Amino acid sequence: MSQLLQDVVGELSKLPGIGRRTALRLAMHLLRMEPDSVDEMTASMARFRHEIKHCSRCNNLSDTEICPICADRERDHTTICVVEQVADVLSIENTRQYRGLYHVLGGVISPMQGIAPSDLKIDLLCDRIAEGGVKEVILAISTSVEGETTLFYLMSRLRRFEGLKISTIARGIGFGDELEYVDELTITHALLNRRELE
């Protein structure tokens, strides 16, 4: 194999979820593309990496100091949905059901990976709430052990704000799941988050 091809495969396989076989397919696809298209792609990636910013209010990715969501006056500025990563913002936005603001923590508390509460943007969230105007914080954190730890830590920090409503997204059994294949923690959450049928 050519050293140039090996180098490209090696770089592409550093991406999450990309093994050497997939990296080789991608490299071969790049070779079939027009050189100008490849140049535009690589320039776009370099520009993204060097010019992207984090919103100074919510920690979401942005081209400017304040992201478009935080700057949007049409959104509900009294509600903040707290998520782990930027990808979570995109997932919720794709539902078109939520019109409040967001706060991106940048991960979850994980002693095994050396991630402490101080490594996350929790203080930034508390500063936003302390400014006033926020009535509800929705915690949309994963149901992993690290996610649960982060959830409990956040709740302990947020309870000091009088009158602040703290809620979590519903957790439980997914549509189409069969009970016999669902783990105990998920069933527990489903039972605790049950609702009355009308």
DRENPA-3360 file (N, C-alpha, C; in nm, 2 decimals, always signed):
BEGIN
1 = MSQLLQDV = +0.08/-0.12/+0.00/+0.00/+0.00/+0.00/+0.09/+0.12/+0.00 ~ +0.05/+0.22/-0.08/+0.12/+0.35/-0.09/+0.13/+0.42/+0.05 ~ +0.24/+0.48/+0.08/+0.26/+0.55/+0.21/+0.16/+0.66/+0.22 ~ +0.13/+0.73/+0.11/+0.03/+0.84/+0.11/-0.11/+0.79/+0.15 ~ -0.15/+0.67/+0.09/-0.27/+0.61/+0.12/-0.27/+0.56/+0.27 ~ -0.16/+0.50/+0.31/-0.16/+0.46/+0.46/-0.17/+0.58/+0.55 ~ -0.11/+0.69/+0.52/-0.12/+0.81/+0.60/-0.27/+0.86/+0.61 ~ -0.34/+0.86/+0.50/-0.48/+0.91/+0.50/-0.57/+0.81/+0.57;
9 = VGELSKLP = -0.55/+0.68/+0.55/-0.62/+0.58/+0.62/-0.60/+0.59/+0.77 ~ -0.47/+0.61/+0.81/-0.44/+0.63/+0.95/-0.51/+0.75/+1.02 ~ -0.51/+0.86/+0.94/-0.58/+0.98/+1.00/-0.73/+0.96/+1.01 ~ -0.79/+0.90/+0.90/-0.93/+0.88/+0.90/-0.98/+0.78/+1.01 ~ -0.89/+0.68/+1.04/-0.93/+0.58/+1.14/-0.92/+0.64/+1.28 ~ -0.87/+0.76/+1.30/-0.87/+0.82/+1.43/-1.01/+0.88/+1.47 ~ -1.09/+0.89/+1.37/-1.23/+0.94/+1.39/-1.31/+0.83/+1.47 ~ -1.40/+0.87/+1.56/-1.48/+0.77/+1.63/-1.57/+0.69/+1.54;
17 = GIGRRTAL = -1.57/+0.56/+1.56/-1.66/+0.47/+1.48/-1.60/+0.44/+1.34 ~ -1.48/+0.49/+1.31/-1.42/+0.46/+1.18/-1.30/+0.36/+1.20 ~ -1.33/+0.24/+1.15/-1.22/+0.14/+1.16/-1.13/+0.15/+1.03 ~ -1.03/+0.07/+1.02/-0.93/+0.08/+0.91/-1.00/+0.05/+0.78 ~ -1.09/-0.05/+0.78/-1.16/-0.09/+0.66/-1.25/+0.03/+0.60 ~ -1.32/+0.09/+0.69/-1.41/+0.21/+0.65/-1.32/+0.32/+0.61 ~ -1.21/+0.34/+0.68/-1.12/+0.45/+0.65/-1.06/+0.43/+0.51 ~ -1.03/+0.31/+0.47/-0.98/+0.28/+0.34/-1.08/+0.31/+0.23;
25 = RLAMHLLR = -1.21/+0.27/+0.26/-1.32/+0.30/+0.16/-1.33/+0.45/+0.15 ~ -1.33/+0.53/+0.26/-1.34/+0.67/+0.25/-1.22/+0.73/+0.17 ~ -1.10/+0.68/+0.20/-0.98/+0.73/+0.13/-1.00/+0.71/-0.02 ~ -1.05/+0.59/-0.06/-1.06/+0.56/-0.20/-1.17/+0.65/-0.26 ~ -1.27/+0.68/-0.19/-1.38/+0.77/-0.23/-1.32/+0.91/-0.26 ~ -1.24/+0.96/-0.16/-1.17/+1.09/-0.18/-1.09/+1.09/-0.31 ~ -1.03/+0.98/-0.34/-0.94/+0.97/-0.46/-1.03/+0.99/-0.59 ~ -1.15/+0.94/-0.58/-1.24/+0.95/-0.70/-1.31/+1.09/-0.71;
33 = MEPDSVDE = -1.30/+1.17/-0.61/-1.36/+1.30/-0.61/-1.28/+1.40/-0.69 ~ -1.34/+1.50/-0.74/-1.27/+1.61/-0.81/-1.17/+1.67/-0.71 ~ -1.05/+1.70/-0.75/-0.95/+1.77/-0.65/-1.01/+1.89/-0.59 ~ -1.08/+1.98/-0.66/-1.14/+2.10/-0.61/-1.23/+2.07/-0.49 ~ -1.31/+1.96/-0.51/-1.41/+1.92/-0.41/-1.34/+1.88/-0.28 ~ -1.23/+1.81/-0.29/-1.15/+1.76/-0.18/-1.09/+1.88/-0.11 ~ -1.04/+1.98/-0.19/-0.98/+2.10/-0.13/-1.08/+2.18/-0.05 ~ -1.20/+2.19/-0.11/-1.31/+2.26/-0.04/-1.35/+2.19/+0.09;
41 = MTASMARF = -1.35/+2.06/+0.09/-1.39/+1.98/+0.21/-1.28/+2.00/+0.32 ~ -1.16/+1.99/+0.28/-1.05/+2.00/+0.38/-1.04/+2.14/+0.43 ~ -1.06/+2.24/+0.35/-1.06/+2.38/+0.39/-1.17/+2.41/+0.49 ~ -1.29/+2.35/+0.46/-1.40/+2.37/+0.54/-1.38/+2.31/+0.68 ~ -1.32/+2.19/+0.68/-1.29/+2.13/+0.81/-1.18/+2.21/+0.89 ~ -1.08/+2.26/+0.82/-0.98/+2.33/+0.89/-1.04/+2.47/+0.94 ~ -1.12/+2.53/+0.86/-1.19/+2.65/+0.91/-1.28/+2.63/+1.03 ~ -1.35/+2.52/+1.02/-1.44/+2.48/+1.14/-1.36/+2.46/+1.26;
49 = RHEIKHCS = -1.25/+2.39/+1.25/-1.17/+2.36/+1.37/-1.10/+2.48/+1.43 ~ -1.06/+2.58/+1.35/-0.99/+2.69/+1.39/-1.08/+2.81/+1.43 ~ -1.20/+2.82/+1.37/-1.28/+2.94/+1.39/-1.41/+2.91/+1.48 ~ -1.44/+2.79/+1.51/-1.56/+2.76/+1.58/-1.54/+2.81/+1.73 ~ -1.65/+2.87/+1.78/-1.65/+2.92/+1.92/-1.75/+2.85/+2.01 ~ -1.74/+2.87/+2.14/-1.85/+2.82/+2.23/-1.92/+2.94/+2.27 ~ -2.06/+2.93/+2.27/-2.14/+3.04/+2.31/-2.10/+3.08/+2.46 ~ -2.09/+3.20/+2.49/-2.05/+3.25/+2.62/-2.16/+3.23/+2.72;
57 = RCNNLSDT = -2.28/+3.21/+2.67/-2.40/+3.19/+2.77/-2.43/+3.04/+2.79 ~ -2.44/+2.96/+2.68/-2.49/+2.83/+2.69/-2.38/+2.72/+2.66 ~ -2.27/+2.76/+2.61/-2.16/+2.66/+2.58/-2.19/+2.58/+2.45 ~ -2.29/+2.62/+2.37/-2.32/+2.55/+2.24/-2.22/+2.60/+2.14 ~ -2.20/+2.53/+2.03/-2.11/+2.57/+1.93/-2.17/+2.69/+1.85 ~ -2.09/+2.78/+1.81/-2.14/+2.90/+1.75/-2.03/+2.97/+1.66 ~ -2.07/+3.05/+1.56/-1.98/+3.12/+1.48/-1.95/+3.26/+1.55 ~ -2.03/+3.29/+1.65/-2.02/+3.42/+1.71/-2.02/+3.40/+1.87;
65 = EICPICAD = -2.00/+3.51/+1.94/-1.99/+3.51/+2.08/-2.12/+3.45/+2.15 ~ -2.23/+3.49/+2.10/-2.36/+3.44/+2.14/-2.42/+3.36/+2.03 ~ -2.46/+3.23/+2.06/-2.52/+3.14/+1.96/-2.66/+3.19/+1.91 ~ -2.70/+3.15/+1.79/-2.83/+3.20/+1.74/-2.95/+3.16/+1.83 ~ -2.94/+3.05/+1.90/-3.05/+3.01/+1.99/-3.07/+3.11/+2.10 ~ -2.95/+3.14/+2.17/-2.96/+3.23/+2.28/-3.00/+3.37/+2.24 ~ -2.96/+3.41/+2.11/-3.00/+3.54/+2.06/-3.14/+3.55/+2.01 ~ -3.21/+3.44/+1.99/-3.34/+3.44/+1.94/-3.44/+3.49/+2.04;
73 = RERDHTTI = -3.50/+3.61/+2.02/-3.60/+3.67/+2.11/-3.73/+3.59/+2.11 ~ -3.76/+3.51/+2.01/-3.88/+3.44/+1.99/-3.89/+3.32/+2.09 ~ -3.77/+3.27/+2.14/-3.76/+3.16/+2.22/-3.80/+3.19/+2.36 ~ -3.84/+3.09/+2.44/-3.87/+3.11/+2.58/-3.75/+3.11/+2.66 ~ -3.71/+3.23/+2.71/-3.59/+3.26/+2.78/-3.60/+3.22/+2.93 ~ -3.72/+3.17/+2.97/-3.74/+3.14/+3.11/-3.71/+2.99/+3.14 ~ -3.69/+2.91/+3.03/-3.67/+2.77/+3.04/-3.53/+2.73/+2.98 ~ -3.46/+2.66/+3.06/-3.33/+2.61/+3.01/-3.33/+2.46/+3.01;
81 = CVVEQVAD = -3.29/+2.39/+2.90/-3.28/+2.25/+2.89/-3.13/+2.22/+2.90 ~ -3.09/+2.14/+3.00/-2.95/+2.11/+3.03/-2.92/+1.98/+2.96 ~ -2.82/+1.98/+2.87/-2.78/+1.86/+2.80/-2.63/+1.83/+2.82 ~ -2.58/+1.71/+2.78/-2.44/+1.68/+2.80/-2.36/+1.74/+2.68 ~ -2.40/+1.72/+2.56/-2.32/+1.75/+2.44/-2.40/+1.83/+2.34 ~ -2.32/+1.90/+2.25/-2.39/+1.97/+2.14/-2.48/+1.89/+2.06 ~ -2.44/+1.76/+2.04/-2.52/+1.67/+1.96/-2.66/+1.65/+2.02 ~ -2.67/+1.66/+2.15/-2.80/+1.65/+2.22/-2.89/+1.77/+2.18;
89 = VLSIENTR = -2.83/+1.89/+2.17/-2.91/+2.01/+2.13/-2.97/+1.98/+1.99 ~ -2.89/+1.93/+1.90/-2.94/+1.90/+1.77/-3.05/+1.80/+1.77 ~ -3.04/+1.70/+1.85/-3.14/+1.59/+1.86/-3.27/+1.65/+1.91 ~ -3.27/+1.74/+2.01/-3.39/+1.80/+2.06/-3.45/+1.90/+1.96 ~ -3.36/+1.98/+1.90/-3.41/+2.08/+1.80/-3.48/+2.01/+1.68 ~ -3.43/+1.89/+1.65/-3.49/+1.82/+1.53/-3.64/+1.77/+1.56 ~ -3.67/+1.77/+1.69/-3.81/+1.73/+1.72/-3.91/+1.85/+1.70 ~ -3.86/+1.97/+1.70/-3.93/+2.09/+1.68/-4.04/+2.11/+1.79;
97 = QYRGLYHV = -4.02/+2.05/+1.91/-4.12/+2.05/+2.01/-4.08/+2.14/+2.13 ~ -3.95/+2.18/+2.13/-3.90/+2.26/+2.24/-3.86/+2.40/+2.19 ~ -3.90/+2.51/+2.26/-3.87/+2.64/+2.22/-3.80/+2.72/+2.33 ~ -3.74/+2.66/+2.43/-3.66/+2.73/+2.53/-3.52/+2.74/+2.49 ~ -3.43/+2.77/+2.59/-3.29/+2.78/+2.57/-3.22/+2.65/+2.61 ~ -3.09/+2.64/+2.59/-3.02/+2.52/+2.63/-2.90/+2.56/+2.71 ~ -2.84/+2.46/+2.77/-2.71/+2.47/+2.84/-2.63/+2.34/+2.82 ~ -2.52/+2.35/+2.76/-2.44/+2.23/+2.72/-2.33/+2.22/+2.83;
105 = LGGVISPM = -2.34/+2.11/+2.90/-2.24/+2.08/+3.01/-2.10/+2.05/+2.96 ~ -2.09/+1.98/+2.85/-1.96/+1.94/+2.79/-1.92/+1.80/+2.84 ~ -2.02/+1.72/+2.89/-1.99/+1.59/+2.93/-2.07/+1.55/+3.06 ~ -2.03/+1.45/+3.13/-2.09/+1.40/+3.25/-1.98/+1.38/+3.36 ~ -2.01/+1.38/+3.48/-1.92/+1.35/+3.59/-1.88/+1.20/+3.58 ~ -1.75/+1.18/+3.57/-1.70/+1.04/+3.55/-1.56/+1.03/+3.62 ~ -1.56/+0.99/+3.75/-1.43/+0.97/+3.82/-1.34/+0.88/+3.75 ~ -1.39/+0.77/+3.68/-1.31/+0.67/+3.61/-1.23/+0.74/+3.50;
113 = QGIAPSDL = -1.29/+0.84/+3.43/-1.23/+0.91/+3.32/-1.16/+1.04/+3.37 ~ -1.17/+1.07/+3.50/-1.10/+1.19/+3.55/-1.18/+1.31/+3.53 ~ -1.32/+1.30/+3.51/-1.40/+1.42/+3.48/-1.47/+1.45/+3.61 ~ -1.44/+1.57/+3.67/-1.50/+1.61/+3.79/-1.60/+1.72/+3.76 ~ -1.69/+1.76/+3.86/-1.79/+1.86/+3.83/-1.72/+1.99/+3.79 ~ -1.60/+2.02/+3.83/-1.53/+2.15/+3.79/-1.49/+2.15/+3.65 ~ -1.49/+2.03/+3.58/-1.45/+2.02/+3.44/-1.57/+2.05/+3.35 ~ -1.69/+2.05/+3.41/-1.81/+2.08/+3.33/-1.86/+2.22/+3.35;
121 = KIDLLCDR = -1.95/+2.27/+3.26/-1.99/+2.41/+3.27/-2.11/+2.43/+3.36 ~ -2.10/+2.37/+3.48/-2.20/+2.38/+3.58/-2.21/+2.52/+3.65 ~ -2.09/+2.58/+3.68/-2.08/+2.71/+3.73/-2.14/+2.81/+3.64 ~ -2.12/+2.80/+3.51/-2.18/+2.89/+3.41/-2.33/+2.88/+3.41 ~ -2.38/+2.76/+3.43/-2.53/+2.74/+3.44/-2.58/+2.81/+3.56 ~ -2.52/+2.79/+3.68/-2.56/+2.86/+3.80/-2.56/+3.01/+3.79 ~ -2.45/+3.06/+3.72/-2.44/+3.20/+3.70/-2.56/+3.26/+3.62 ~ -2.60/+3.18/+3.52/-2.71/+3.22/+3.43/-2.84/+3.23/+3.51;
129 = IAEGGVKE = -2.86/+3.13/+3.60/-2.98/+3.12/+3.68/-2.98/+3.24/+3.78 ~ -2.87/+3.26/+3.84/-2.85/+3.37/+3.94/-2.88/+3.51/+3.89 ~ -2.87/+3.52/+3.75/-2.90/+3.65/+3.69/-3.05/+3.68/+3.70 ~ -3.13/+3.58/+3.71/-3.27/+3.60/+3.72/-3.34/+3.57/+3.59 ~ -3.47/+3.55/+3.60/-3.55/+3.53/+3.48/-3.58/+3.38/+3.44 ~ -3.50/+3.29/+3.49/-3.51/+3.15/+3.46/-3.61/+3.09/+3.56 ~ -3.72/+3.03/+3.51/-3.82/+2.97/+3.59/-3.81/+2.82/+3.60 ~ -3.76/+2.75/+3.49/-3.75/+2.61/+3.49/-3.62/+2.56/+3.43;
137 = VILAISTS = -3.57/+2.46/+3.49/-3.45/+2.39/+3.43/-3.49/+2.25/+3.40 ~ -3.48/+2.20/+3.28/-3.51/+2.07/+3.24/-3.37/+1.99/+3.23 ~ -3.36/+1.89/+3.30/-3.23/+1.81/+3.30/-3.25/+1.69/+3.20 ~ -3.19/+1.70/+3.08/-3.19/+1.60/+2.98/-3.06/+1.53/+2.97 ~ -3.03/+1.45/+3.08/-2.91/+1.38/+3.09/-2.93/+1.23/+3.07 ~ -2.83/+1.16/+3.02/-2.84/+1.02/+2.99/-2.86/+0.94/+3.11 ~ -2.91/+0.82/+3.09/-2.95/+0.73/+3.21/-2.83/+0.64/+3.25 ~ -2.71/+0.67/+3.20/-2.59/+0.59/+3.25/-2.56/+0.62/+3.39;
145 = VEGETTLF = -2.47/+0.54/+3.45/-2.44/+0.56/+3.59/-2.37/+0.70/+3.60 ~ -2.29/+0.74/+3.51/-2.23/+0.88/+3.51/-2.34/+0.98/+3.49 ~ -2.44/+0.96/+3.41/-2.54/+1.05/+3.39/-2.63/+1.07/+3.51 ~ -2.66/+0.96/+3.58/-2.73/+0.97/+3.71/-2.65/+1.05/+3.81 ~ -2.52/+1.02/+3.82/-2.44/+1.09/+3.92/-2.44/+1.24/+3.89 ~ -2.43/+1.28/+3.76/-2.44/+1.42/+3.72/-2.57/+1.48/+3.75 ~ -2.68/+1.40/+3.73/-2.81/+1.45/+3.75/-2.83/+1.48/+3.90 ~ -2.79/+1.39/+3.99/-2.80/+1.42/+4.13/-2.72/+1.54/+4.18;
153 = YLMSRLRR = -2.60/+1.55/+4.12/-2.51/+1.66/+4.16/-2.58/+1.79/+4.11 ~ -2.63/+1.80/+3.99/-2.70/+1.92/+3.94/-2.82/+1.95/+4.03 ~ -2.89/+1.85/+4.07/-3.01/+1.88/+4.15/-2.97/+1.94/+4.28 ~ -2.86/+1.89/+4.34/-2.82/+1.95/+4.47/-2.77/+2.09/+4.45 ~ -2.71/+2.12/+4.34/-2.66/+2.26/+4.32/-2.78/+2.35/+4.28 ~ -2.88/+2.30/+4.21/-2.99/+2.39/+4.17/-3.10/+2.41/+4.27 ~ -3.10/+2.33/+4.37/-3.21/+2.34/+4.47/-3.19/+2.47/+4.56 ~ -3.08/+2.53/+4.55/-3.05/+2.65/+4.63/-3.12/+2.77/+4.57;
161 = FEGLKIST = -3.17/+2.76/+4.44/-3.24/+2.87/+4.38/-3.39/+2.86/+4.41 ~ -3.43/+2.95/+4.50/-3.57/+2.95/+4.54/-3.67/+2.97/+4.42 ~ -3.77/+2.89/+4.42/-3.88/+2.91/+4.32/-3.84/+2.85/+4.18 ~ -3.72/+2.79/+4.17/-3.68/+2.73/+4.04/-3.74/+2.59/+4.03 ~ -3.82/+2.57/+3.92/-3.87/+2.44/+3.89/-3.76/+2.36/+3.83 ~ -3.74/+2.24/+3.88/-3.64/+2.15/+3.83/-3.71/+2.02/+3.78 ~ -3.69/+1.99/+3.65/-3.76/+1.87/+3.60/-3.66/+1.79/+3.52 ~ -3.69/+1.66/+3.49/-3.61/+1.58/+3.40/-3.70/+1.53/+3.29;
169 = IARGIGFG = -3.64/+1.50/+3.18/-3.71/+1.44/+3.07/-3.76/+1.30/+3.12 ~ -3.88/+1.26/+3.06/-3.93/+1.13/+3.10/-3.83/+1.02/+3.06 ~ -3.83/+0.92/+3.15/-3.74/+0.80/+3.13/-3.82/+0.68/+3.14 ~ -3.79/+0.58/+3.07/-3.86/+0.45/+3.08/-3.85/+0.37/+2.96 ~ -3.95/+0.30/+2.93/-3.95/+0.20/+2.83/-3.98/+0.26/+2.69 ~ -3.90/+0.23/+2.59/-3.91/+0.29/+2.46/-4.03/+0.23/+2.39 ~ -4.09/+0.30/+2.29/-4.20/+0.25/+2.21/-4.16/+0.13/+2.14 ~ -4.23/+0.02/+2.15/-4.21/-0.10/+2.08/-4.12/-0.20/+2.16;
177 = DELEYVDE = -4.07/-0.16/+2.28/-3.98/-0.25/+2.36/-4.07/-0.35/+2.43 ~ -4.02/-0.47/+2.45/-4.08/-0.58/+2.53/-4.03/-0.58/+2.67 ~ -4.11/-0.59/+2.77/-4.07/-0.58/+2.91/-3.96/-0.68/+2.94 ~ -3.97/-0.80/+2.89/-3.88/-0.91/+2.93/-3.73/-0.88/+2.89 ~ -3.71/-0.78/+2.79/-3.58/-0.75/+2.75/-3.53/-0.61/+2.81 ~ -3.61/-0.55/+2.89/-3.58/-0.42/+2.95/-3.51/-0.44/+3.08 ~ -3.40/-0.37/+3.11/-3.33/-0.38/+3.24/-3.41/-0.32/+3.35 ~ -3.37/-0.36/+3.47/-3.45/-0.32/+3.59/-3.45/-0.17/+3.62;
185 = LTITHALL = -3.33/-0.10/+3.59/-3.33/+0.04/+3.61/-3.43/+0.12/+3.52 ~ -3.44/+0.07/+3.40/-3.53/+0.13/+3.30/-3.67/+0.11/+3.35 ~ -3.70/-0.01/+3.39/-3.84/-0.04/+3.44/-3.87/+0.04/+3.56 ~ -3.77/+0.06/+3.65/-3.79/+0.14/+3.77/-3.83/+0.29/+3.73 ~ -3.75/+0.34/+3.64/-3.78/+0.48/+3.59/-3.92/+0.49/+3.53 ~ -3.96/+0.38/+3.45/-4.09/+0.38/+3.39/-4.20/+0.38/+3.49 ~ -4.18/+0.31/+3.60/-4.28/+0.30/+3.70/-4.29/+0.43/+3.78 ~ -4.18/+0.49/+3.81/-4.18/+0.62/+3.88/-4.23/+0.73/+3.80;
193 = NRRELE = -4.21/+0.73/+3.66/-4.26/+0.83/+3.58/-4.39/+0.80/+3.51 ~ -4.47/+0.71/+3.57/-4.60/+0.67/+3.51/-4.69/+0.79/+3.51 ~ -4.79/+0.79/+3.42/-4.89/+0.89/+3.41/-5.03/+0.83/+3.41 ~ -5.12/+0.91/+3.46/-5.26/+0.86/+3.46/-5.32/+0.87/+3.32 ~ -5.39/+0.77/+3.28/-5.46/+0.78/+3.15/-5.59/+0.85/+3.16 ~ -5.63/+0.93/+3.06/-5.75/+1.00/+3.07/-5.86/+0.93/+3.00;
% end
